[in-house]
Amino acid sequence: MAISLRLDGYEVLEAASGSEALERAREGALALVLVDLFVGSERGDDILQALARACPSARLASMGQRPGLSSALAREGRAVHLEKPVQPGDIIRLL
């Protein structure tokens, strides 16, 4: 996914954990924050909420494989939820 977006000219920051994502978010303004709801042992929902506080101007999105399961922020209308499999075009449309 990240490779496809980079080939289309987008700058992509990746993180393997919630703490790394927060660290990366502090590096500069983000247009979009996309979090997988299942990130190892961490809850993607908690990560997305922390990133929402750290990046108040960023568009928020969660993604997951289970139909009907979305982030709390998506259920509140403050984020978009994408069901896997997610394609680069799905992400580009959010920008």
DRENKOL-988462 format. One record per atom (N, C-alpha, C): chain; atom name; x, y, z. Coordinates in nm, 3 decimals. Layout:
N
ch / at / X / Y / Z
A / CA / X / Y / Z
...
END
This chain:
95
ch / at / X / Y / Z
A / N / 0.082 / -0.119 / 0.000
A / CA / 0.000 / 0.000 / 0.000
A / C / 0.087 / 0.126 / 0.000
A / N / 0.181 / 0.132 / 0.095
A / CA / 0.266 / 0.251 / 0.105
A / C / 0.346 / 0.272 / -0.022
A / N / 0.395 / 0.163 / -0.081
A / CA / 0.474 / 0.174 / -0.204
A / C / 0.388 / 0.232 / -0.317
A / N / 0.266 / 0.183 / -0.331
A / CA / 0.176 / 0.233 / -0.436
A / C / 0.149 / 0.382 / -0.417
A / N / 0.125 / 0.423 / -0.294
A / CA / 0.098 / 0.565 / -0.268
A / C / 0.222 / 0.650 / -0.296
A / N / 0.338 / 0.600 / -0.259
A / CA / 0.462 / 0.674 / -0.288
A / C / 0.483 / 0.688 / -0.439
A / N / 0.456 / 0.580 / -0.513
A / CA / 0.471 / 0.585 / -0.659
A / C / 0.375 / 0.686 / -0.721
A / N / 0.262 / 0.711 / -0.654
A / CA / 0.167 / 0.812 / -0.702
A / C / 0.204 / 0.952 / -0.654
A / N / 0.317 / 0.965 / -0.583
A / CA / 0.366 / 1.096 / -0.543
A / C / 0.329 / 1.140 / -0.403
A / N / 0.270 / 1.051 / -0.324
A / CA / 0.232 / 1.087 / -0.187
A / C / 0.344 / 1.055 / -0.090
A / N / 0.359 / 1.140 / 0.011
A / CA / 0.453 / 1.113 / 0.119
A / C / 0.380 / 1.027 / 0.222
A / N / 0.440 / 0.916 / 0.259
A / CA / 0.377 / 0.820 / 0.349
A / C / 0.467 / 0.798 / 0.470
A / N / 0.412 / 0.811 / 0.588
A / CA / 0.483 / 0.778 / 0.711
A / C / 0.420 / 0.650 / 0.765
A / N / 0.502 / 0.553 / 0.796
A / CA / 0.452 / 0.427 / 0.850
A / C / 0.499 / 0.409 / 0.994
A / N / 0.422 / 0.335 / 1.070
A / CA / 0.458 / 0.306 / 1.209
A / C / 0.414 / 0.165 / 1.243
A / N / 0.495 / 0.096 / 1.322
A / CA / 0.466 / -0.042 / 1.360
A / C / 0.393 / -0.052 / 1.494
A / N / 0.380 / 0.062 / 1.564
A / CA / 0.313 / 0.061 / 1.694
A / C / 0.248 / 0.196 / 1.719
A / N / 0.165 / 0.201 / 1.820
A / CA / 0.101 / 0.326 / 1.856
A / C / 0.200 / 0.431 / 1.900
A / N / 0.298 / 0.390 / 1.980
A / CA / 0.396 / 0.488 / 2.028
A / C / 0.481 / 0.540 / 1.912
A / N / 0.515 / 0.454 / 1.817
A / CA / 0.590 / 0.499 / 1.700
A / C / 0.504 / 0.592 / 1.614
A / N / 0.376 / 0.563 / 1.603
A / CA / 0.285 / 0.648 / 1.525
A / C / 0.278 / 0.788 / 1.587
A / N / 0.268 / 0.796 / 1.719
A / CA / 0.265 / 0.927 / 1.785
A / C / 0.396 / 1.002 / 1.764
A / N / 0.506 / 0.929 / 1.770
A / CA / 0.636 / 0.990 / 1.745
A / C / 0.643 / 1.047 / 1.603
A / N / 0.599 / 0.967 / 1.506
A / CA / 0.602 / 1.009 / 1.366
A / C / 0.507 / 1.127 / 1.343
A / N / 0.395 / 1.128 / 1.412
A / CA / 0.297 / 1.237 / 1.396
A / C / 0.356 / 1.370 / 1.441
A / N / 0.448 / 1.366 / 1.534
A / CA / 0.509 / 1.491 / 1.583
A / C / 0.609 / 1.548 / 1.484
A / N / 0.645 / 1.470 / 1.381
A / CA / 0.744 / 1.515 / 1.283
A / C / 0.690 / 1.623 / 1.190
A / N / 0.558 / 1.636 / 1.179
A / CA / 0.503 / 1.738 / 1.091
A / C / 0.354 / 1.720 / 1.074
A / N / 0.294 / 1.815 / 1.004
A / CA / 0.149 / 1.813 / 0.981
A / C / 0.112 / 1.696 / 0.890
A / N / 0.006 / 1.627 / 0.924
A / CA / -0.041 / 1.514 / 0.846
A / C / -0.176 / 1.548 / 0.784
A / N / -0.195 / 1.506 / 0.660
A / CA / -0.324 / 1.528 / 0.593
A / C / -0.422 / 1.418 / 0.629
A / N / -0.371 / 1.295 / 0.649
A / CA / -0.456 / 1.180 / 0.675
A / C / -0.388 / 1.088 / 0.775
A / N / -0.465 / 1.039 / 0.871
A / CA / -0.419 / 0.938 / 0.965
A / C / -0.504 / 0.815 / 0.942
A / N / -0.440 / 0.704 / 0.904
A / CA / -0.509 / 0.578 / 0.878
A / C / -0.454 / 0.473 / 0.973
A / N / -0.541 / 0.413 / 1.053
A / CA / -0.499 / 0.316 / 1.155
A / C / -0.574 / 0.187 / 1.136
A / N / -0.500 / 0.078 / 1.135
A / CA / -0.561 / -0.055 / 1.134
A / C / -0.614 / -0.080 / 1.275
A / N / -0.736 / -0.127 / 1.285
A / CA / -0.795 / -0.151 / 1.417
A / C / -0.724 / -0.263 / 1.494
A / N / -0.651 / -0.347 / 1.422
A / CA / -0.580 / -0.456 / 1.488
A / C / -0.431 / -0.441 / 1.462
A / N / -0.363 / -0.377 / 1.558
A / CA / -0.220 / -0.348 / 1.547
A / C / -0.149 / -0.426 / 1.656
A / N / -0.114 / -0.550 / 1.627
A / CA / -0.047 / -0.633 / 1.727
A / C / -0.129 / -0.644 / 1.853
A / N / -0.068 / -0.619 / 1.966
A / CA / -0.138 / -0.630 / 2.094
A / C / -0.208 / -0.500 / 2.133
A / N / -0.188 / -0.394 / 2.054
A / CA / -0.250 / -0.264 / 2.085
A / C / -0.388 / -0.253 / 2.021
A / N / -0.469 / -0.169 / 2.079
A / CA / -0.601 / -0.142 / 2.021
A / C / -0.589 / -0.025 / 1.924
A / N / -0.622 / -0.051 / 1.799
A / CA / -0.617 / 0.053 / 1.697
A / C / -0.706 / 0.171 / 1.731
A / N / -0.818 / 0.142 / 1.798
A / CA / -0.911 / 0.248 / 1.837
A / C / -0.844 / 0.347 / 1.932
A / N / -0.767 / 0.295 / 2.028
A / CA / -0.696 / 0.383 / 2.122
A / C / -0.589 / 0.464 / 2.050
A / N / -0.520 / 0.399 / 1.955
A / CA / -0.416 / 0.468 / 1.878
A / C / -0.478 / 0.581 / 1.796
A / N / -0.590 / 0.552 / 1.731
A / CA / -0.656 / 0.654 / 1.648
A / C / -0.700 / 0.773 / 1.733
A / N / -0.752 / 0.747 / 1.852
A / CA / -0.795 / 0.858 / 1.938
A / C / -0.676 / 0.941 / 1.983
A / N / -0.564 / 0.878 / 2.015
A / CA / -0.444 / 0.953 / 2.055
A / C / -0.392 / 1.036 / 1.937
A / N / -0.395 / 0.978 / 1.817
A / CA / -0.350 / 1.052 / 1.700
A / C / -0.446 / 1.166 / 1.665
A / N / -0.572 / 1.149 / 1.692
A / CA / -0.669 / 1.256 / 1.669
A / C / -0.636 / 1.377 / 1.757
A / N / -0.593 / 1.350 / 1.879
A / CA / -0.554 / 1.460 / 1.969
A / C / -0.421 / 1.523 / 1.923
A / N / -0.329 / 1.439 / 1.875
A / CA / -0.197 / 1.488 / 1.833
A / C / -0.200 / 1.560 / 1.699
A / N / -0.298 / 1.525 / 1.614
A / CA / -0.307 / 1.581 / 1.478
A / C / -0.448 / 1.633 / 1.454
A / N / -0.486 / 1.742 / 1.520
A / CA / -0.625 / 1.787 / 1.513
A / C / -0.674 / 1.826 / 1.374
A / N / -0.583 / 1.861 / 1.283
A / CA / -0.628 / 1.901 / 1.149
A / C / -0.629 / 1.786 / 1.048
A / N / -0.581 / 1.669 / 1.088
A / CA / -0.573 / 1.555 / 0.996
A / C / -0.709 / 1.489 / 0.978
A / N / -0.734 / 1.438 / 0.860
A / CA / -0.851 / 1.355 / 0.833
A / C / -0.825 / 1.220 / 0.898
A / N / -0.923 / 1.162 / 0.963
A / CA / -0.905 / 1.038 / 1.038
A / C / -0.975 / 0.922 / 0.970
A / N / -0.908 / 0.806 / 0.968
A / CA / -0.968 / 0.687 / 0.909
A / C / -0.918 / 0.563 / 0.982
A / N / -1.006 / 0.466 / 0.995
A / CA / -0.969 / 0.336 / 1.049
A / C / -0.996 / 0.232 / 0.942
A / N / -0.930 / 0.118 / 0.955
A / CA / -0.959 / 0.008 / 0.863
A / C / -0.958 / -0.122 / 0.940
A / N / -1.039 / -0.215 / 0.894
A / CA / -1.047 / -0.345 / 0.960
A / C / -1.113 / -0.446 / 0.870
A / N / -1.103 / -0.571 / 0.910
A / CA / -1.150 / -0.680 / 0.827
A / C / -1.290 / -0.728 / 0.864
A / N / -1.333 / -0.700 / 0.983
A / CA / -1.464 / -0.750 / 1.027
A / C / -1.575 / -0.655 / 0.986
A / N / -1.671 / -0.704 / 0.907
A / CA / -1.784 / -0.619 / 0.868
A / C / -1.859 / -0.568 / 0.992
A / N / -1.894 / -0.442 / 0.990
A / CA / -1.970 / -0.385 / 1.100
A / C / -1.887 / -0.336 / 1.217
A / N / -1.759 / -0.372 / 1.220
A / CA / -1.672 / -0.327 / 1.329
A / C / -1.597 / -0.204 / 1.282
A / N / -1.615 / -0.092 / 1.351
A / CA / -1.545 / 0.030 / 1.315
A / C / -1.494 / 0.097 / 1.441
A / N / -1.414 / 0.199 / 1.425
A / CA / -1.359 / 0.271 / 1.540
A / C / -1.469 / 0.354 / 1.608
A / N / -1.446 / 0.386 / 1.733
A / CA / -1.540 / 0.471 / 1.806
A / C / -1.554 / 0.606 / 1.736
A / N / -1.443 / 0.659 / 1.685
A / CA / -1.448 / 0.788 / 1.616
A / C / -1.531 / 0.779 / 1.488
A / N / -1.525 / 0.666 / 1.418
A / CA / -1.606 / 0.648 / 1.298
A / C / -1.754 / 0.640 / 1.335
A / N / -1.783 / 0.570 / 1.442
A / CA / -1.923 / 0.560 / 1.486
A / C / -1.978 / 0.696 / 1.528
A / N / -1.889 / 0.784 / 1.576
A / CA / -1.930 / 0.920 / 1.616
A / C / -1.932 / 1.015 / 1.496
A / N / -1.892 / 0.968 / 1.380
A / CA / -1.889 / 1.053 / 1.261
A / C / -1.766 / 1.140 / 1.251
A / N / -1.665 / 1.114 / 1.334
A / CA / -1.543 / 1.195 / 1.332
A / C / -1.431 / 1.130 / 1.251
A / N / -1.456 / 1.010 / 1.200
A / CA / -1.358 / 0.938 / 1.118
A / C / -1.433 / 0.854 / 1.016
A / N / -1.361 / 0.812 / 0.914
A / CA / -1.415 / 0.724 / 0.811
A / C / -1.364 / 0.584 / 0.840
A / N / -1.446 / 0.484 / 0.815
A / CA / -1.399 / 0.346 / 0.832
A / C / -1.397 / 0.276 / 0.697
A / N / -1.285 / 0.210 / 0.667
A / CA / -1.269 / 0.134 / 0.544
A / C / -1.260 / -0.014 / 0.579
A / N / -1.334 / -0.097 / 0.505
A / CA / -1.324 / -0.242 / 0.525
A / C / -1.217 / -0.298 / 0.434
A / N / -1.136 / -0.388 / 0.488
A / CA / -1.032 / -0.453 / 0.409
A / C / -1.097 / -0.549 / 0.310
A / N / -1.040 / -0.569 / 0.195
A / CA / -0.912 / -0.515 / 0.150
A / C / -0.925 / -0.369 / 0.105
A / N / -0.831 / -0.288 / 0.147
A / CA / -0.829 / -0.146 / 0.112
A / C / -0.732 / -0.128 / -0.005
A / N / -0.774 / -0.052 / -0.103
A / CA / -0.692 / -0.024 / -0.221
A / C / -0.638 / 0.119 / -0.213
A / N / -0.526 / 0.148 / -0.279
A / CA / -0.471 / 0.284 / -0.276
A / C / -0.574 / 0.390 / -0.316
A / N / -0.659 / 0.360 / -0.412
A / CA / -0.761 / 0.457 / -0.454
A / C / -0.857 / 0.492 / -0.342
A / N / -0.887 / 0.396 / -0.255
A / CA / -0.975 / 0.421 / -0.139
A / C / -0.913 / 0.528 / -0.049
A / N / -0.784 / 0.520 / -0.032
A / CA / -0.713 / 0.615 / 0.054
A / C / -0.702 / 0.752 / -0.014
A / N / -0.670 / 0.751 / -0.142
A / CA / -0.656 / 0.877 / -0.217
A / C / -0.787 / 0.955 / -0.213
A / N / -0.898 / 0.887 / -0.221
A / CA / -1.029 / 0.957 / -0.217
A / C / -1.052 / 1.027 / -0.084
A / N / -0.984 / 0.987 / 0.020
A / CA / -1.001 / 1.052 / 0.152
A / C / -0.922 / 1.182 / 0.162
A / N / -0.826 / 1.200 / 0.075
A / CA / -0.741 / 1.320 / 0.084
A / C / -0.807 / 1.442 / 0.027
END
